[in-house]
Amino acid sequence: IYGREYIKTLNCMADIASWCKDTGRYKEAEELQDSAINSLEGIVGEDHPNTLYFKVDLIGIYTRQG
């Protein structure tokens, strides 16, 4: 079973966060996306393209919240 140290797991977390955002569950989306970002930074670093993409998604969550 994959844990948070696997990029596939983090991609799934980001997908679920996106679904939460789309269904109005912004707090849950924010928590999932932030957790995925923190884990991904530990694996590939904060300047990796995947990390930056996750951060852009987090901005989208913040934008939806107002």
PyMOL Python script that loads the backbone (N, CA, C, O; Angstrom):
from pymol import cmd

cmd.read_pdbstr("""\
ATOM      1  N   ILE A   1       0.853  -1.164   0.000  1.00  0.00           N
ATOM      2  CA  ILE A   1       0.000   0.000   0.000  1.00  0.00           C
ATOM      3  C   ILE A   1       0.904   1.234   0.000  1.00  0.00           C
ATOM      4  O   ILE A   1       1.908   1.298   0.709  1.00  0.00           O
ATOM      5  N   TYR A   2       0.517   2.191  -0.806  1.00  0.00           N
ATOM      6  CA  TYR A   2       1.299   3.418  -0.919  1.00  0.00           C
ATOM      7  C   TYR A   2       0.977   4.374   0.223  1.00  0.00           C
ATOM      8  O   TYR A   2      -0.160   4.451   0.688  1.00  0.00           O
ATOM      9  N   GLY A   3       1.993   5.093   0.660  1.00  0.00           N
ATOM     10  CA  GLY A   3       1.815   6.091   1.706  1.00  0.00           C
ATOM     11  C   GLY A   3       2.076   7.478   1.151  1.00  0.00           C
ATOM     12  O   GLY A   3       2.157   7.673  -0.062  1.00  0.00           O
ATOM     13  N   ARG A   4       2.206   8.432   2.048  1.00  0.00           N
ATOM     14  CA  ARG A   4       2.401   9.829   1.636  1.00  0.00           C
ATOM     15  C   ARG A   4       3.772  10.096   1.029  1.00  0.00           C
ATOM     16  O   ARG A   4       4.035  11.200   0.553  1.00  0.00           O
ATOM     17  N   GLU A   5       4.639   9.106   1.043  1.00  0.00           N
ATOM     18  CA  GLU A   5       5.954   9.304   0.445  1.00  0.00           C
ATOM     19  C   GLU A   5       5.964   8.942  -1.041  1.00  0.00           C
ATOM     20  O   GLU A   5       7.018   8.965  -1.677  1.00  0.00           O
ATOM     21  N   TYR A   6       4.806   8.609  -1.591  1.00  0.00           N
ATOM     22  CA  TYR A   6       4.688   8.263  -3.001  1.00  0.00           C
ATOM     23  C   TYR A   6       3.922   9.354  -3.740  1.00  0.00           C
ATOM     24  O   TYR A   6       2.863   9.800  -3.297  1.00  0.00           O
ATOM     25  N   ILE A   7       4.474   9.771  -4.867  1.00  0.00           N
ATOM     26  CA  ILE A   7       3.861  10.850  -5.636  1.00  0.00           C
ATOM     27  C   ILE A   7       2.462  10.457  -6.114  1.00  0.00           C
ATOM     28  O   ILE A   7       1.580  11.312  -6.195  1.00  0.00           O
ATOM     29  N   LYS A   8       2.247   9.185  -6.428  1.00  0.00           N
ATOM     30  CA  LYS A   8       0.911   8.748  -6.858  1.00  0.00           C
ATOM     31  C   LYS A   8      -0.127   9.018  -5.772  1.00  0.00           C
ATOM     32  O   LYS A   8      -1.243   9.447  -6.066  1.00  0.00           O
ATOM     33  N   THR A   9       0.240   8.768  -4.532  1.00  0.00           N
ATOM     34  CA  THR A   9      -0.673   9.029  -3.417  1.00  0.00           C
ATOM     35  C   THR A   9      -0.991  10.516  -3.332  1.00  0.00           C
ATOM     36  O   THR A   9      -2.142  10.901  -3.133  1.00  0.00           O
ATOM     37  N   LEU A  10       0.025  11.339  -3.484  1.00  0.00           N
ATOM     38  CA  LEU A  10      -0.165  12.784  -3.383  1.00  0.00           C
ATOM     39  C   LEU A  10      -1.006  13.313  -4.539  1.00  0.00           C
ATOM     40  O   LEU A  10      -1.799  14.238  -4.362  1.00  0.00           O
ATOM     41  N   ASN A  11      -0.832  12.729  -5.720  1.00  0.00           N
ATOM     42  CA  ASN A  11      -1.680  13.113  -6.850  1.00  0.00           C
ATOM     43  C   ASN A  11      -3.140  12.780  -6.565  1.00  0.00           C
ATOM     44  O   ASN A  11      -4.035  13.555  -6.903  1.00  0.00           O
ATOM     45  N   CYS A  12      -3.377  11.637  -5.950  1.00  0.00           N
ATOM     46  CA  CYS A  12      -4.750  11.262  -5.577  1.00  0.00           C
ATOM     47  C   CYS A  12      -5.312  12.228  -4.541  1.00  0.00           C
ATOM     48  O   CYS A  12      -6.481  12.607  -4.613  1.00  0.00           O
ATOM     49  N   MET A  13      -4.485  12.628  -3.580  1.00  0.00           N
ATOM     50  CA  MET A  13      -4.930  13.601  -2.581  1.00  0.00           C
ATOM     51  C   MET A  13      -5.326  14.912  -3.255  1.00  0.00           C
ATOM     52  O   MET A  13      -6.340  15.517  -2.910  1.00  0.00           O
ATOM     53  N   ALA A  14      -4.510  15.343  -4.222  1.00  0.00           N
ATOM     54  CA  ALA A  14      -4.808  16.585  -4.941  1.00  0.00           C
ATOM     55  C   ALA A  14      -6.092  16.449  -5.755  1.00  0.00           C
ATOM     56  O   ALA A  14      -6.871  17.397  -5.850  1.00  0.00           O
ATOM     57  N   ASP A  15      -6.312  15.277  -6.337  1.00  0.00           N
ATOM     58  CA  ASP A  15      -7.549  15.042  -7.086  1.00  0.00           C
ATOM     59  C   ASP A  15      -8.768  15.116  -6.170  1.00  0.00           C
ATOM     60  O   ASP A  15      -9.791  15.694  -6.536  1.00  0.00           O
ATOM     61  N   ILE A  16      -8.656  14.532  -4.988  1.00  0.00           N
ATOM     62  CA  ILE A  16      -9.763  14.577  -4.030  1.00  0.00           C
ATOM     63  C   ILE A  16      -9.985  16.015  -3.559  1.00  0.00           C
ATOM     64  O   ILE A  16     -11.124  16.449  -3.391  1.00  0.00           O
ATOM     65  N   ALA A  17      -8.895  16.746  -3.350  1.00  0.00           N
ATOM     66  CA  ALA A  17      -9.014  18.154  -2.959  1.00  0.00           C
ATOM     67  C   ALA A  17      -9.743  18.948  -4.041  1.00  0.00           C
ATOM     68  O   ALA A  17     -10.570  19.807  -3.735  1.00  0.00           O
ATOM     69  N   SER A  18      -9.438  18.662  -5.292  1.00  0.00           N
ATOM     70  CA  SER A  18     -10.112  19.340  -6.400  1.00  0.00           C
ATOM     71  C   SER A  18     -11.604  19.016  -6.409  1.00  0.00           C
ATOM     72  O   SER A  18     -12.434  19.896  -6.635  1.00  0.00           O
ATOM     73  N   TRP A  19     -11.937  17.761  -6.164  1.00  0.00           N
ATOM     74  CA  TRP A  19     -13.343  17.365  -6.094  1.00  0.00           C
ATOM     75  C   TRP A  19     -14.038  18.086  -4.940  1.00  0.00           C
ATOM     76  O   TRP A  19     -15.164  18.564  -5.084  1.00  0.00           O
ATOM     77  N   CYS A  20     -13.359  18.158  -3.799  1.00  0.00           N
ATOM     78  CA  CYS A  20     -13.933  18.866  -2.644  1.00  0.00           C
ATOM     79  C   CYS A  20     -14.183  20.332  -2.989  1.00  0.00           C
ATOM     80  O   CYS A  20     -15.224  20.891  -2.643  1.00  0.00           O
ATOM     81  N   LYS A  21     -13.225  20.942  -3.668  1.00  0.00           N
ATOM     82  CA  LYS A  21     -13.389  22.343  -4.081  1.00  0.00           C
ATOM     83  C   LYS A  21     -14.604  22.487  -4.988  1.00  0.00           C
ATOM     84  O   LYS A  21     -15.411  23.401  -4.815  1.00  0.00           O
ATOM     85  N   ASP A  22     -14.730  21.588  -5.950  1.00  0.00           N
ATOM     86  CA  ASP A  22     -15.833  21.659  -6.910  1.00  0.00           C
ATOM     87  C   ASP A  22     -17.197  21.420  -6.270  1.00  0.00           C
ATOM     88  O   ASP A  22     -18.220  21.834  -6.815  1.00  0.00           O
ATOM     89  N   THR A  23     -17.216  20.760  -5.124  1.00  0.00           N
ATOM     90  CA  THR A  23     -18.484  20.481  -4.439  1.00  0.00           C
ATOM     91  C   THR A  23     -18.717  21.401  -3.242  1.00  0.00           C
ATOM     92  O   THR A  23     -19.624  21.176  -2.441  1.00  0.00           O
ATOM     93  N   GLY A  24     -17.879  22.449  -3.129  1.00  0.00           N
ATOM     94  CA  GLY A  24     -18.082  23.444  -2.085  1.00  0.00           C
ATOM     95  C   GLY A  24     -17.523  23.084  -0.724  1.00  0.00           C
ATOM     96  O   GLY A  24     -17.812  23.765   0.260  1.00  0.00           O
ATOM     97  N   ARG A  25     -16.741  22.044  -0.649  1.00  0.00           N
ATOM     98  CA  ARG A  25     -16.146  21.626   0.627  1.00  0.00           C
ATOM     99  C   ARG A  25     -14.733  22.229   0.726  1.00  0.00           C
ATOM    100  O   ARG A  25     -13.728  21.519   0.706  1.00  0.00           O
ATOM    101  N   TYR A  26     -14.700  23.547   0.833  1.00  0.00           N
ATOM    102  CA  TYR A  26     -13.453  24.286   0.704  1.00  0.00           C
ATOM    103  C   TYR A  26     -12.451  24.012   1.818  1.00  0.00           C
ATOM    104  O   TYR A  26     -11.256  23.881   1.553  1.00  0.00           O
ATOM    105  N   LYS A  27     -12.914  23.924   3.045  1.00  0.00           N
ATOM    106  CA  LYS A  27     -11.993  23.685   4.163  1.00  0.00           C
ATOM    107  C   LYS A  27     -11.307  22.328   4.005  1.00  0.00           C
ATOM    108  O   LYS A  27     -10.099  22.209   4.205  1.00  0.00           O
ATOM    109  N   GLU A  28     -12.080  21.316   3.650  1.00  0.00           N
ATOM    110  CA  GLU A  28     -11.507  19.986   3.439  1.00  0.00           C
ATOM    111  C   GLU A  28     -10.536  19.999   2.258  1.00  0.00           C
ATOM    112  O   GLU A  28      -9.475  19.377   2.308  1.00  0.00           O
ATOM    113  N   ALA A  29     -10.911  20.714   1.199  1.00  0.00           N
ATOM    114  CA  ALA A  29     -10.040  20.833   0.031  1.00  0.00           C
ATOM    115  C   ALA A  29      -8.725  21.499   0.407  1.00  0.00           C
ATOM    116  O   ALA A  29      -7.651  21.049   0.008  1.00  0.00           O
ATOM    117  N   GLU A  30      -8.819  22.571   1.175  1.00  0.00           N
ATOM    118  CA  GLU A  30      -7.622  23.296   1.605  1.00  0.00           C
ATOM    119  C   GLU A  30      -6.707  22.409   2.439  1.00  0.00           C
ATOM    120  O   GLU A  30      -5.495  22.391   2.224  1.00  0.00           O
ATOM    121  N   GLU A  31      -7.272  21.680   3.379  1.00  0.00           N
ATOM    122  CA  GLU A  31      -6.466  20.816   4.245  1.00  0.00           C
ATOM    123  C   GLU A  31      -5.780  19.707   3.455  1.00  0.00           C
ATOM    124  O   GLU A  31      -4.603  19.421   3.676  1.00  0.00           O
ATOM    125  N   LEU A  32      -6.509  19.084   2.539  1.00  0.00           N
ATOM    126  CA  LEU A  32      -5.921  18.019   1.723  1.00  0.00           C
ATOM    127  C   LEU A  32      -4.814  18.555   0.825  1.00  0.00           C
ATOM    128  O   LEU A  32      -3.738  17.964   0.731  1.00  0.00           O
ATOM    129  N   GLN A  33      -5.084  19.674   0.167  1.00  0.00           N
ATOM    130  CA  GLN A  33      -4.099  20.230  -0.758  1.00  0.00           C
ATOM    131  C   GLN A  33      -2.852  20.687  -0.010  1.00  0.00           C
ATOM    132  O   GLN A  33      -1.733  20.463  -0.472  1.00  0.00           O
ATOM    133  N   ASP A  34      -3.036  21.316   1.129  1.00  0.00           N
ATOM    134  CA  ASP A  34      -1.900  21.774   1.926  1.00  0.00           C
ATOM    135  C   ASP A  34      -1.066  20.586   2.402  1.00  0.00           C
ATOM    136  O   ASP A  34       0.163  20.645   2.389  1.00  0.00           O
ATOM    137  N   SER A  35      -1.715  19.534   2.811  1.00  0.00           N
ATOM    138  CA  SER A  35      -1.010  18.331   3.247  1.00  0.00           C
ATOM    139  C   SER A  35      -0.230  17.708   2.092  1.00  0.00           C
ATOM    140  O   SER A  35       0.911  17.278   2.265  1.00  0.00           O
ATOM    141  N   ALA A  36      -0.846  17.661   0.921  1.00  0.00           N
ATOM    142  CA  ALA A  36      -0.170  17.115  -0.255  1.00  0.00           C
ATOM    143  C   ALA A  36       1.053  17.960  -0.616  1.00  0.00           C
ATOM    144  O   ALA A  36       2.103  17.422  -0.968  1.00  0.00           O
ATOM    145  N   ILE A  37       0.915  19.270  -0.529  1.00  0.00           N
ATOM    146  CA  ILE A  37       2.035  20.168  -0.828  1.00  0.00           C
ATOM    147  C   ILE A  37       3.181  19.931   0.145  1.00  0.00           C
ATOM    148  O   ILE A  37       4.332  19.799  -0.272  1.00  0.00           O
ATOM    149  N   ASN A  38       2.880  19.877   1.422  1.00  0.00           N
ATOM    150  CA  ASN A  38       3.927  19.671   2.424  1.00  0.00           C
ATOM    151  C   ASN A  38       4.667  18.360   2.200  1.00  0.00           C
ATOM    152  O   ASN A  38       5.893  18.314   2.299  1.00  0.00           O
ATOM    153  N   SER A  39       3.938  17.307   1.902  1.00  0.00           N
ATOM    154  CA  SER A  39       4.571  16.009   1.653  1.00  0.00           C
ATOM    155  C   SER A  39       5.394  16.042   0.374  1.00  0.00           C
ATOM    156  O   SER A  39       6.510  15.523   0.336  1.00  0.00           O
ATOM    157  N   LEU A  40       4.846  16.651  -0.672  1.00  0.00           N
ATOM    158  CA  LEU A  40       5.549  16.703  -1.950  1.00  0.00           C
ATOM    159  C   LEU A  40       6.831  17.518  -1.843  1.00  0.00           C
ATOM    160  O   LEU A  40       7.846  17.158  -2.437  1.00  0.00           O
ATOM    161  N   GLU A  41       6.791  18.610  -1.090  1.00  0.00           N
ATOM    162  CA  GLU A  41       8.006  19.409  -0.893  1.00  0.00           C
ATOM    163  C   GLU A  41       9.107  18.577  -0.252  1.00  0.00           C
ATOM    164  O   GLU A  41      10.283  18.747  -0.574  1.00  0.00           O
ATOM    165  N   GLY A  42       8.735  17.682   0.650  1.00  0.00           N
ATOM    166  CA  GLY A  42       9.720  16.820   1.290  1.00  0.00           C
ATOM    167  C   GLY A  42      10.319  15.791   0.352  1.00  0.00           C
ATOM    168  O   GLY A  42      11.419  15.293   0.594  1.00  0.00           O
ATOM    169  N   ILE A  43       9.605  15.469  -0.717  1.00  0.00           N
ATOM    170  CA  ILE A  43      10.078  14.458  -1.662  1.00  0.00           C
ATOM    171  C   ILE A  43      10.868  15.077  -2.809  1.00  0.00           C
ATOM    172  O   ILE A  43      11.983  14.645  -3.105  1.00  0.00           O
ATOM    173  N   VAL A  44      10.285  16.097  -3.460  1.00  0.00           N
ATOM    174  CA  VAL A  44      10.902  16.642  -4.674  1.00  0.00           C
ATOM    175  C   VAL A  44      11.379  18.084  -4.524  1.00  0.00           C
ATOM    176  O   VAL A  44      12.049  18.605  -5.417  1.00  0.00           O
ATOM    177  N   GLY A  45      11.048  18.733  -3.419  1.00  0.00           N
ATOM    178  CA  GLY A  45      11.468  20.112  -3.199  1.00  0.00           C
ATOM    179  C   GLY A  45      10.378  21.109  -3.543  1.00  0.00           C
ATOM    180  O   GLY A  45       9.413  20.789  -4.237  1.00  0.00           O
ATOM    181  N   GLU A  46      10.552  22.323  -3.044  1.00  0.00           N
ATOM    182  CA  GLU A  46       9.501  23.334  -3.202  1.00  0.00           C
ATOM    183  C   GLU A  46       9.454  23.968  -4.585  1.00  0.00           C
ATOM    184  O   GLU A  46       8.447  24.579  -4.942  1.00  0.00           O
ATOM    185  N   ASP A  47      10.527  23.837  -5.378  1.00  0.00           N
ATOM    186  CA  ASP A  47      10.554  24.450  -6.703  1.00  0.00           C
ATOM    187  C   ASP A  47      10.262  23.465  -7.829  1.00  0.00           C
ATOM    188  O   ASP A  47      10.327  23.832  -9.002  1.00  0.00           O
ATOM    189  N   HIS A  48       9.944  22.231  -7.489  1.00  0.00           N
ATOM    190  CA  HIS A  48       9.631  21.226  -8.506  1.00  0.00           C
ATOM    191  C   HIS A  48       8.319  21.604  -9.202  1.00  0.00           C
ATOM    192  O   HIS A  48       7.410  22.126  -8.556  1.00  0.00           O
ATOM    193  N   PRO A  49       8.209  21.348 -10.511  1.00  0.00           N
ATOM    194  CA  PRO A  49       6.976  21.697 -11.231  1.00  0.00           C
ATOM    195  C   PRO A  49       5.701  21.116 -10.606  1.00  0.00           C
ATOM    196  O   PRO A  49       4.674  21.795 -10.574  1.00  0.00           O
ATOM    197  N   ASN A  50       5.748  19.892 -10.115  1.00  0.00           N
ATOM    198  CA  ASN A  50       4.555  19.304  -9.487  1.00  0.00           C
ATOM    199  C   ASN A  50       4.163  20.074  -8.230  1.00  0.00           C
ATOM    200  O   ASN A  50       2.979  20.303  -7.983  1.00  0.00           O
ATOM    201  N   THR A  51       5.147  20.472  -7.442  1.00  0.00           N
ATOM    202  CA  THR A  51       4.868  21.230  -6.227  1.00  0.00           C
ATOM    203  C   THR A  51       4.227  22.570  -6.586  1.00  0.00           C
ATOM    204  O   THR A  51       3.260  22.997  -5.955  1.00  0.00           O
ATOM    205  N   LEU A  52       4.769  23.217  -7.592  1.00  0.00           N
ATOM    206  CA  LEU A  52       4.221  24.506  -8.017  1.00  0.00           C
ATOM    207  C   LEU A  52       2.799  24.349  -8.554  1.00  0.00           C
ATOM    208  O   LEU A  52       1.946  25.201  -8.308  1.00  0.00           O
ATOM    209  N   TYR A  53       2.545  23.276  -9.276  1.00  0.00           N
ATOM    210  CA  TYR A  53       1.197  23.001  -9.780  1.00  0.00           C
ATOM    211  C   TYR A  53       0.222  22.814  -8.623  1.00  0.00           C
ATOM    212  O   TYR A  53      -0.896  23.329  -8.659  1.00  0.00           O
ATOM    213  N   PHE A  54       0.645  22.079  -7.600  1.00  0.00           N
ATOM    214  CA  PHE A  54      -0.199  21.881  -6.414  1.00  0.00           C
ATOM    215  C   PHE A  54      -0.485  23.218  -5.732  1.00  0.00           C
ATOM    216  O   PHE A  54      -1.592  23.446  -5.242  1.00  0.00           O
ATOM    217  N   LYS A  55       0.515  24.099  -5.702  1.00  0.00           N
ATOM    218  CA  LYS A  55       0.329  25.405  -5.072  1.00  0.00           C
ATOM    219  C   LYS A  55      -0.662  26.265  -5.859  1.00  0.00           C
ATOM    220  O   LYS A  55      -1.457  26.998  -5.271  1.00  0.00           O
ATOM    221  N   VAL A  56      -0.613  26.173  -7.175  1.00  0.00           N
ATOM    222  CA  VAL A  56      -1.580  26.894  -8.008  1.00  0.00           C
ATOM    223  C   VAL A  56      -2.993  26.402  -7.707  1.00  0.00           C
ATOM    224  O   VAL A  56      -3.931  27.196  -7.625  1.00  0.00           O
ATOM    225  N   ASP A  57      -3.136  25.097  -7.544  1.00  0.00           N
ATOM    226  CA  ASP A  57      -4.450  24.549  -7.187  1.00  0.00           C
ATOM    227  C   ASP A  57      -4.913  25.071  -5.826  1.00  0.00           C
ATOM    228  O   ASP A  57      -6.099  25.343  -5.638  1.00  0.00           O
ATOM    229  N   LEU A  58      -3.991  25.211  -4.886  1.00  0.00           N
ATOM    230  CA  LEU A  58      -4.348  25.742  -3.573  1.00  0.00           C
ATOM    231  C   LEU A  58      -4.831  27.191  -3.692  1.00  0.00           C
ATOM    232  O   LEU A  58      -5.771  27.595  -3.007  1.00  0.00           O
ATOM    233  N   ILE A  59      -4.193  27.953  -4.550  1.00  0.00           N
ATOM    234  CA  ILE A  59      -4.642  29.325  -4.797  1.00  0.00           C
ATOM    235  C   ILE A  59      -6.074  29.319  -5.331  1.00  0.00           C
ATOM    236  O   ILE A  59      -6.880  30.174  -4.963  1.00  0.00           O
ATOM    237  N   GLY A  60      -6.388  28.357  -6.197  1.00  0.00           N
ATOM    238  CA  GLY A  60      -7.749  28.229  -6.715  1.00  0.00           C
ATOM    239  C   GLY A  60      -8.759  27.957  -5.609  1.00  0.00           C
ATOM    240  O   GLY A  60      -9.883  28.459  -5.639  1.00  0.00           O
ATOM    241  N   ILE A  61      -8.346  27.159  -4.637  1.00  0.00           N
ATOM    242  CA  ILE A  61      -9.215  26.875  -3.491  1.00  0.00           C
ATOM    243  C   ILE A  61      -9.440  28.154  -2.687  1.00  0.00           C
ATOM    244  O   ILE A  61     -10.567  28.455  -2.295  1.00  0.00           O
ATOM    245  N   TYR A  62      -8.367  28.902  -2.443  1.00  0.00           N
ATOM    246  CA  TYR A  62      -8.497  30.163  -1.706  1.00  0.00           C
ATOM    247  C   TYR A  62      -9.405  31.135  -2.461  1.00  0.00           C
ATOM    248  O   TYR A  62     -10.226  31.822  -1.853  1.00  0.00           O
ATOM    249  N   THR A  63      -9.256  31.190  -3.771  1.00  0.00           N
ATOM    250  CA  THR A  63     -10.057  32.098  -4.591  1.00  0.00           C
ATOM    251  C   THR A  63     -11.540  31.771  -4.487  1.00  0.00           C
ATOM    252  O   THR A  63     -12.374  32.671  -4.387  1.00  0.00           O
ATOM    253  N   ARG A  64     -11.861  30.506  -4.510  1.00  0.00           N
ATOM    254  CA  ARG A  64     -13.263  30.089  -4.409  1.00  0.00           C
ATOM    255  C   ARG A  64     -13.862  30.455  -3.051  1.00  0.00           C
ATOM    256  O   ARG A  64     -15.061  30.714  -2.941  1.00  0.00           O
ATOM    257  N   GLN A  65     -13.016  30.474  -2.018  1.00  0.00           N
ATOM    258  CA  GLN A  65     -13.509  30.800  -0.678  1.00  0.00           C
ATOM    259  C   GLN A  65     -13.810  32.286  -0.532  1.00  0.00           C
ATOM    260  O   GLN A  65     -14.590  32.696   0.328  1.00  0.00           O
ATOM    261  N   GLY A  66     -13.175  33.087  -1.389  1.00  0.00           N
ATOM    262  CA  GLY A  66     -13.416  34.528  -1.330  1.00  0.00           C
ATOM    263  C   GLY A  66     -12.467  35.277  -0.489  1.00  0.00           C
ATOM    264  O   GLY A  66     -12.579  36.497  -0.369  1.00  0.00           O
TER     265      GLY A  66
END
""", "prot")
cmd.dss("prot")
cmd.show_as("cartoon", "prot")
cmd.util.cbc("prot")
cmd.orient("prot")
